[in-house]
Amino acid sequence: MKKIVRMVFGSHMYGLSTPTSDMDYKGIYLPERNDLLLGRVKDTVKFSTGDDKSKNTVDDIDDEWMSLPFFLKLAMKGETVALDMLHATDDDNVERFEYGHIWDSFVAHREKFYTKNLKAYMGYVKKQAAKYGVKGSRLAVMETALNLAKNDFEAFNDPNVTLGNLMNQMPIGEHSAIVTSEHPTIGTQTFYEICGRKFQDTSKLPYFIENLQKIYDSYGERAQAAKNNEGIDWKATSHALRAGYQLRDIYTKGTFSYPLDQTDFLRDVKAGNLDFTSNVGPALEDLVQEIEAMVDGVTFPDNVDSEYWDSWLLATYDNDVLRRNVDGSDGSLG
């Protein structure tokens, strides 16, 4: 297996390791000529000293290798694992960081993966923020919508009345809106979107009331649990905050590097040392709002230039795979 890069990954790379953290490595490998031509390149190859029946210990090592085309695909989609790797450095521990000239070329042009639509990054941050942090305004808009729907259903006294009958009465604001989308066969569809959930205007009011009530109750339970610092996945929350800070740095500074300025805060979050309701939750929600507010003002393109990276990959194959037997050139670690 021809290796392009291998690096320590996870908490050790982020500067968030603890005495019980196992060692994770990630690498990228260059497909062999025959595998490439025959279409049998594996996306990932994994090695581990642990097993799949128990949690890794501090003595275990996970080593995952991604093929070059698979890694490029992840980077073009803005996946966090790819962008995290592209911002790793060998400053702290050269022995844990190995690379060849192909990786140099990747890193030198990593800004070409930056777009206004880094959905994987933002999606993860928003999902974690919504999981526990529930602002009163969200509960309030759901309560208003529920009361309107229940009152109108009683007034109509008809099980077939739809959400469309009272769409224009529904609260519109930060967490709710009327949206439309184009369906290839049906045409324009109208939805009422509230706290991230969409309901089509053709939905029967009993359906709308029942499902919105479930969301409202679920939010209330999670909000109460968060107030008591219960049921919170602190590790996942720290990952979401880290991803958010990295995305904000990309949009404001054009890059980011480890350790982040917020590393001490992230370490406390991961350890569960902070109060969620008064400290961690607000920090996460404020970060989401801050990033969303700055997206329109950044100068990055809407999408990755796929033609550039297609050409880059073809040139890499030509120079380092297809011609390897001709001149012995190799951009790998050997």
C-alpha positions as CSV (number, residue, x, y, z in Angstrom):
1,M,0.0,0.0,0.0
2,K,1.6,3.3,-1.1
3,K,1.1,5.9,1.6
4,I,0.5,9.6,0.9
5,V,0.2,10.8,4.5
6,R,-0.2,9.3,8.0
7,M,-1.1,11.4,11.1
8,V,-2.2,11.2,14.6
9,F,-5.9,12.1,14.7
10,G,-8.7,12.8,17.2
11,S,-8.2,14.2,20.7
12,H,-4.4,13.9,20.4
13,M,-4.4,16.1,17.3
14,Y,-7.0,18.6,18.7
15,G,-5.0,18.9,22.0
16,L,-8.0,17.5,23.9
17,S,-6.6,14.1,24.9
18,T,-6.9,12.7,28.4
19,P,-4.9,10.0,30.2
20,T,-7.6,7.5,29.0
21,S,-7.6,8.6,25.4
22,D,-6.7,5.8,22.9
23,M,-4.4,6.6,19.9
24,D,-6.1,7.2,16.5
25,Y,-4.2,7.5,13.3
26,K,-5.6,8.4,9.9
27,G,-3.9,8.1,6.6
28,I,-4.4,8.4,2.8
29,Y,-3.0,5.8,0.4
30,L,-2.4,5.9,-3.3
31,P,-4.2,3.2,-5.2
32,E,-2.1,0.6,-7.1
33,R,-2.3,0.9,-10.9
34,N,-4.1,-2.4,-11.4
35,D,-6.7,-1.7,-8.7
36,L,-7.3,1.7,-10.2
37,L,-7.8,0.5,-13.7
38,L,-9.9,-2.5,-12.6
39,G,-12.1,-0.4,-10.4
40,R,-11.4,-2.3,-7.2
41,V,-10.0,0.5,-5.1
42,K,-11.2,0.2,-1.4
43,D,-12.5,3.5,0.1
44,T,-11.0,2.6,3.5
45,V,-8.7,0.1,5.1
46,K,-8.7,-0.3,8.8
47,F,-6.3,-1.8,11.4
48,S,-7.0,-1.9,15.1
49,T,-5.4,-3.5,18.2
50,G,-8.8,-3.6,19.8
51,D,-11.9,-5.5,18.8
52,D,-15.5,-4.6,17.9
53,K,-16.9,-6.1,21.1
54,S,-15.4,-3.7,23.6
55,K,-14.4,-0.1,23.9
56,N,-10.8,0.8,23.1
57,T,-8.4,1.4,26.0
58,V,-5.6,3.8,26.3
59,D,-3.2,1.1,25.0
60,D,-5.2,0.5,21.8
61,I,-4.4,2.0,18.4
62,D,-6.8,2.6,15.6
63,D,-5.3,3.1,12.2
64,E,-7.6,4.0,9.3
65,W,-6.4,4.6,5.7
66,M,-8.6,6.3,3.0
67,S,-7.9,6.0,-0.7
68,L,-6.9,9.2,-2.4
69,P,-10.1,9.5,-4.5
70,F,-12.3,8.7,-1.4
71,F,-10.5,11.4,0.7
72,L,-10.9,13.9,-2.2
73,K,-14.6,13.1,-2.3
74,L,-15.0,13.8,1.4
75,A,-13.0,17.0,1.2
76,M,-15.2,18.3,-1.7
77,K,-18.3,17.6,0.4
78,G,-16.7,19.6,3.3
79,E,-16.7,16.6,5.6
80,T,-15.1,17.5,9.0
81,V,-12.7,14.5,9.0
82,A,-11.1,15.7,5.7
83,L,-10.9,19.4,6.7
84,D,-9.5,18.4,10.1
85,M,-6.8,16.4,8.4
86,L,-5.9,19.2,6.0
87,H,-5.2,21.5,8.9
88,A,-3.0,19.1,10.9
89,T,0.7,20.1,11.3
90,D,3.9,18.3,12.2
91,D,5.0,21.1,14.5
92,D,4.4,19.2,17.8
93,N,5.5,15.7,17.0
94,V,7.3,15.0,13.7
95,E,7.4,11.2,14.5
96,R,3.6,11.0,14.3
97,F,3.3,13.0,11.1
98,E,4.6,11.6,7.8
99,Y,3.8,12.8,4.3
100,G,5.0,13.0,0.7
101,H,4.8,15.7,-2.1
102,I,1.2,14.8,-3.0
103,W,0.1,15.8,0.5
104,D,2.0,19.0,0.2
105,S,0.0,19.8,-2.9
106,F,-3.2,19.0,-1.2
107,V,-2.5,21.3,1.8
108,A,-1.2,24.1,-0.4
109,H,-4.6,24.4,-2.1
110,R,-6.9,23.5,0.8
111,E,-8.6,26.8,0.6
112,K,-10.2,25.6,-2.7
113,F,-12.4,23.3,-0.5
114,Y,-13.8,26.4,1.4
115,T,-17.3,27.4,0.3
116,K,-20.3,29.2,1.7
117,N,-22.0,25.8,2.0
118,L,-19.8,23.8,4.3
119,K,-22.9,21.9,5.2
120,A,-21.3,19.0,7.0
121,Y,-19.6,21.3,9.4
122,M,-22.6,23.5,10.0
123,G,-25.1,20.6,10.0
124,Y,-23.2,18.9,12.8
125,V,-23.0,22.1,14.9
126,K,-26.7,22.9,14.5
127,K,-27.8,19.4,15.2
128,Q,-26.0,19.3,18.5
129,A,-27.2,22.8,19.4
130,A,-30.8,21.8,18.8
131,K,-30.4,18.5,20.7
132,Y,-30.1,20.1,24.1
133,G,-30.1,23.8,23.9
134,V,-33.7,25.0,23.5
135,K,-34.2,28.8,23.7
136,G,-37.5,29.9,25.2
137,S,-38.4,31.5,21.9
138,R,-38.6,28.1,20.3
139,L,-40.9,26.7,22.9
140,A,-43.0,29.9,22.6
141,V,-43.4,29.7,18.9
142,M,-44.4,26.1,19.1
143,E,-46.9,26.8,21.9
144,T,-48.4,29.6,19.8
145,A,-48.8,27.4,16.8
146,L,-50.2,24.6,18.8
147,N,-52.9,26.8,20.4
148,L,-53.9,28.3,17.0
149,A,-54.2,24.9,15.5
150,K,-56.2,23.5,18.4
151,N,-58.5,26.5,18.5
152,D,-59.1,26.3,14.7
153,F,-59.6,22.6,14.7
154,E,-62.3,23.0,17.4
155,A,-63.9,25.9,15.4
156,F,-63.9,23.9,12.1
157,N,-65.0,20.7,13.9
158,D,-63.9,18.8,10.8
159,P,-61.2,16.0,10.9
160,N,-60.4,16.7,7.2
161,V,-59.4,20.4,7.7
162,T,-55.8,21.0,6.6
163,L,-53.0,23.1,7.8
164,G,-53.4,25.2,4.6
165,N,-56.7,26.6,6.1
166,L,-54.8,28.5,8.7
167,M,-51.3,28.8,7.2
168,N,-51.4,32.6,7.1
169,Q,-52.3,32.7,10.8
170,M,-49.3,30.7,11.9
171,P,-46.5,32.6,13.7
172,I,-43.7,33.6,11.4
173,G,-40.2,34.6,12.7
174,E,-36.8,33.4,13.8
175,H,-37.9,29.8,14.1
176,S,-40.8,29.5,11.8
177,A,-41.6,30.3,8.1
178,I,-43.7,29.4,5.1
179,V,-41.5,27.8,2.5
180,T,-42.0,26.4,-1.0
181,S,-40.2,23.8,-3.0
182,E,-40.4,22.5,-6.6
183,H,-41.3,18.9,-7.1
184,P,-40.3,17.4,-10.5
185,T,-43.8,15.9,-11.1
186,I,-46.2,17.5,-8.6
187,G,-45.0,21.1,-9.1
188,T,-44.8,23.8,-6.3
189,Q,-45.4,22.5,-2.8
190,T,-46.0,24.7,0.3
191,F,-44.8,23.9,3.8
192,Y,-45.0,25.4,7.2
193,E,-41.5,25.1,8.8
194,I,-41.2,25.4,12.5
195,C,-38.1,24.7,14.6
196,G,-36.5,22.7,11.8
197,R,-39.5,20.5,11.0
198,K,-41.6,20.9,7.8
199,F,-45.3,20.3,7.5
200,Q,-47.0,20.4,4.1
201,D,-50.1,22.6,3.8
202,T,-52.1,19.5,2.9
203,S,-51.4,17.9,6.3
204,K,-54.6,17.3,8.3
205,L,-54.8,19.4,11.4
206,P,-55.0,16.4,13.8
207,Y,-51.7,15.2,12.3
208,F,-50.0,18.6,12.6
209,I,-51.2,19.0,16.2
210,E,-50.2,15.5,17.3
211,N,-46.7,15.7,15.8
212,L,-45.9,19.3,16.9
213,Q,-47.1,18.3,20.4
214,K,-44.5,15.5,20.4
215,I,-41.8,17.9,19.4
216,Y,-42.8,20.4,22.0
217,D,-42.9,17.8,24.7
218,S,-39.5,16.3,23.6
219,Y,-37.9,19.8,23.6
220,G,-39.3,20.4,27.1
221,E,-37.9,17.2,28.5
222,R,-34.5,17.8,27.0
223,A,-34.4,21.4,28.1
224,Q,-35.2,20.3,31.7
225,A,-32.6,17.6,31.6
226,A,-30.0,20.1,30.3
227,K,-30.8,22.4,33.2
228,N,-29.8,19.6,35.5
229,N,-26.7,18.7,33.4
230,E,-28.3,15.3,32.8
231,G,-28.3,13.1,29.7
232,I,-25.7,15.3,27.9
233,D,-23.2,13.8,25.6
234,W,-20.3,16.1,26.6
235,K,-17.8,14.6,24.1
236,A,-20.2,15.2,21.2
237,T,-21.0,18.7,22.4
238,S,-17.3,19.5,22.6
239,H,-16.8,18.2,19.0
240,A,-19.7,20.4,17.9
241,L,-18.2,23.5,19.5
242,R,-14.8,22.7,18.0
243,A,-16.2,22.3,14.5
244,G,-18.1,25.6,15.0
245,Y,-15.0,27.5,16.0
246,Q,-13.1,26.0,13.1
247,L,-15.8,27.0,10.7
248,R,-15.8,30.5,12.1
249,D,-12.1,30.8,11.8
250,I,-12.3,29.7,8.1
251,Y,-14.9,32.4,7.4
252,T,-13.1,35.1,9.4
253,K,-9.4,34.2,9.1
254,G,-9.3,32.0,6.0
255,T,-7.9,29.1,7.9
256,F,-7.5,27.5,11.4
257,S,-4.8,25.7,13.2
258,Y,-4.5,23.4,16.2
259,P,-4.6,23.9,19.1
260,L,-7.6,26.3,18.8
261,D,-7.7,29.4,21.0
262,Q,-10.7,27.8,22.7
263,T,-8.9,24.5,23.6
264,D,-9.1,25.0,27.4
265,F,-12.8,25.7,27.2
266,L,-13.4,22.7,25.0
267,R,-11.5,20.5,27.4
268,D,-13.7,21.6,30.3
269,V,-16.8,21.0,28.1
270,K,-15.6,17.5,27.2
271,A,-15.0,16.7,30.9
272,G,-18.5,17.9,31.8
273,N,-17.0,20.5,34.2
274,L,-19.4,23.4,33.1
275,D,-23.0,24.1,33.5
276,F,-24.9,23.4,30.3
277,T,-27.8,25.9,30.7
278,S,-25.9,28.9,31.7
279,N,-22.6,28.3,29.9
280,V,-22.3,25.6,27.3
281,G,-25.7,25.7,25.7
282,P,-25.7,29.5,25.1
283,A,-22.2,29.3,23.7
284,L,-23.2,26.7,21.2
285,E,-26.4,28.5,20.1
286,D,-24.6,31.9,19.9
287,L,-21.9,30.3,17.8
288,V,-24.5,28.9,15.3
289,Q,-26.2,32.3,15.0
290,E,-22.9,34.1,14.6
291,I,-21.8,31.8,11.8
292,E,-25.2,31.9,10.0
293,A,-25.1,35.7,10.1
294,M,-21.6,35.9,8.5
295,V,-22.2,33.4,5.6
296,D,-23.6,35.9,3.1
297,G,-20.7,38.2,3.7
298,V,-17.9,35.8,3.0
299,T,-16.1,35.8,-0.4
300,F,-15.9,32.0,-0.8
301,P,-17.8,30.4,-3.8
302,D,-21.1,28.6,-3.4
303,N,-19.6,25.3,-4.4
304,V,-16.2,23.6,-4.7
305,D,-14.5,23.8,-8.1
306,S,-14.9,20.2,-9.1
307,E,-13.2,20.6,-12.4
308,Y,-10.0,21.8,-10.7
309,W,-9.9,18.8,-8.4
310,D,-10.8,16.4,-11.2
311,S,-7.8,17.7,-13.2
312,W,-5.6,17.6,-10.1
313,L,-6.5,13.9,-9.4
314,L,-6.0,12.9,-13.1
315,A,-2.6,14.6,-13.1
316,T,-1.7,12.8,-9.8
317,Y,-2.7,9.5,-11.3
318,D,-0.7,10.2,-14.4
319,N,2.5,11.2,-12.6
320,D,2.4,8.9,-9.6
321,V,0.4,5.8,-10.5
322,L,0.3,5.2,-14.3
323,R,3.9,6.2,-14.9
324,R,5.4,4.7,-11.8
325,N,6.8,1.8,-13.6
326,V,8.3,4.1,-16.3
327,D,10.4,6.5,-14.3
328,G,10.0,5.3,-10.7
329,S,8.4,8.6,-9.5
330,D,6.4,8.1,-6.4
331,G,4.7,10.7,-4.2
332,S,4.1,8.3,-1.4
333,L,5.9,7.4,1.8
334,G,7.0,4.1,0.3
